[in-house]
Amino acid sequence: MSDVLYYVIPVVLILGYAAVRRRLRGRYWIFRGGLLDHPVDFLRRPLTKGLQVSTGAQEVRRGDEVEALVTISRSSGLGNVEVGLICIEYYDYEATRTNKDGTQSSSRETAEATAYEAWQPVESAQGVLNVRLAIPPEAPFSYKGDCLSFKWDLVVKGRRRGRLDKEAGHELFVLP
């Protein structure tokens, strides 16, 4: 019974989250790259045990390299392990809707897109691996604005066929 609840409760939370997010239409920071950015993380969190990524530098410049320290304490069930840099762009746009009475209304909504993504395969053996990843000089820098934001993450993934990937991340701040 407790195993069923372990999977049912996160699903109910995700469905409730989706309803609230649609209702608020991305107006609050909590939904725009903030606390509740990706509801799948509720399901993924228990899977990340045994997989970590960190870096010594919290801030890096465009064109520099970042050193990723990947820690694998349990390699069973990881699948193919990859380390990557991801930059997500969050932007606002004007959405127009036709109401039931035929009039149109517009609202500001937030969408997201991948601005940069690069992955490098690593060995899926237990231990600490040191991986260097380059941030392109023409890539966007970290920025948090009212209508446009860029968020960088250093991510390690255990890609598992037909199942939810194991994933751990670490936020980076990329300077101009």
Rosetta blueprint (number, residue, H / E / L):
1 M L
2 S H
3 D H
4 V H
5 L H
6 Y H
7 Y H
8 V H
9 I H
10 P H
11 V H
12 V H
13 L H
14 I H
15 L H
16 G H
17 Y H
18 A H
19 A H
20 V H
21 R H
22 R H
23 R H
24 L H
25 R L
26 G L
27 R L
28 Y L
29 W H
30 I H
31 F H
32 R L
33 G L
34 G L
35 L L
36 L L
37 D L
38 H L
39 P L
40 V H
41 D H
42 F H
43 L H
44 R H
45 R H
46 P H
47 L H
48 T H
49 K L
50 G L
51 L E
52 Q E
53 V E
54 S E
55 T E
56 G L
57 A L
58 Q L
59 E E
60 V E
61 R E
62 R L
63 G L
64 D L
65 E E
66 V E
67 E E
68 A E
69 L E
70 V E
71 T E
72 I E
73 S L
74 R L
75 S L
76 S L
77 G L
78 L L
79 G L
80 N E
81 V E
82 E E
83 V E
84 G E
85 L E
86 I E
87 C E
88 I E
89 E E
90 Y E
91 Y E
92 D E
93 Y E
94 E E
95 A E
96 T E
97 R E
98 T E
99 N L
100 K L
101 D L
102 G L
103 T L
104 Q E
105 S E
106 S E
107 S E
108 R E
109 E E
110 T E
111 A E
112 E E
113 A E
114 T E
115 A E
116 Y E
117 E E
118 A E
119 W E
120 Q E
121 P E
122 V E
123 E L
124 S L
125 A L
126 Q L
127 G E
128 V E
129 L E
130 N E
131 V E
132 R E
133 L E
134 A E
135 I L
136 P L
137 P L
138 E L
139 A L
140 P L
141 F L
142 S L
143 Y E
144 K E
145 G L
146 D L
147 C L
148 L E
149 S E
150 F E
151 K E
152 W E
153 D E
154 L E
155 V E
156 V E
157 K E
158 G E
159 R E
160 R L
161 R L
162 G L
163 R L
164 L L
165 D L
166 K E
167 E E
168 A E
169 G E
170 H E
171 E E
172 L E
173 F E
174 V E
175 L E
176 P L
